[in-house]
Amino acid sequence: MKPVKVFRFGSISASVFENEIDTEGGAKSLLSVNLQRRYRDSGGQWKSNTSFTLAELPAAVEVLRRAMDYIATQPTDDATS
């Protein structure tokens, strides 16, 4: 599944995904966020991780804020999304 939007700050990214769920009232679309850090291992291969050092937390907060702002401006089926 491909993200609908990606926010990056340095090596940290927040990807927004659209997920369809079934409810009693029918199918509903929900947006969710995946937070990750990209890095190269000692062999030069790109890897990703979901843990962050203290120095990386400001970038993580920034991309999460951008993702939250994006999701908040998207039309939803109801206010609880």
URBELWO-V303240 format. One record per residue. N is the residue number from 1. RES is the residue in one small letter. D_LAST is the distance of its C-alpha to the last C-alpha in Angstrom with 2 decimals. Layout:
((N;RES;D_LAST) (N;RES;D_LAST))
This chain:
((1;m;20.20) (2;k;20.25) (3;p;17.66) (4;v;16.41) (5;k;17.26) (6;v;19.34) (7;f;20.22) (8;r;23.59) (9;f;25.69) (10;g;28.93) (11;s;28.50) (12;i;24.88) (13;s;22.00) (14;a;18.22) (15;s;17.12) (16;v;13.75) (17;f;13.35) (18;e;11.65) (19;n;11.49) (20;e;12.02) (21;i;11.69) (22;d;13.73) (23;t;12.80) (24;e;15.40) (25;g;14.38) (26;g;14.74) (27;a;13.18) (28;k;9.56) (29;s;8.71) (30;l;6.41) (31;l;7.84) (32;s;9.75) (33;v;12.83) (34;n;16.38) (35;l;18.89) (36;q;22.59) (37;r;26.10) (38;r;28.73) (39;y;32.39) (40;r;35.74) (41;d;37.53) (42;s;41.30) (43;g;42.02) (44;g;40.10) (45;q;37.30) (46;w;33.71) (47;k;31.46) (48;s;27.97) (49;n;26.94) (50;t;24.01) (51;s;26.22) (52;f;27.17) (53;t;30.24) (54;l;30.38) (55;a;31.45) (56;e;28.41) (57;l;25.80) (58;p;25.89) (59;a;25.09) (60;a;22.21) (61;v;20.80) (62;e;21.37) (63;v;19.63) (64;l;16.56) (65;r;16.64) (66;r;17.03) (67;a;14.13) (68;m;11.85) (69;d;13.52) (70;y;13.11) (71;i;9.35) (72;a;9.25) (73;t;11.69) (74;q;10.24) (75;p;9.77) (76;t;6.71) (77;d;7.59) (78;d;6.30) (79;a;5.63) (80;t;3.82) (81;s;0.00))
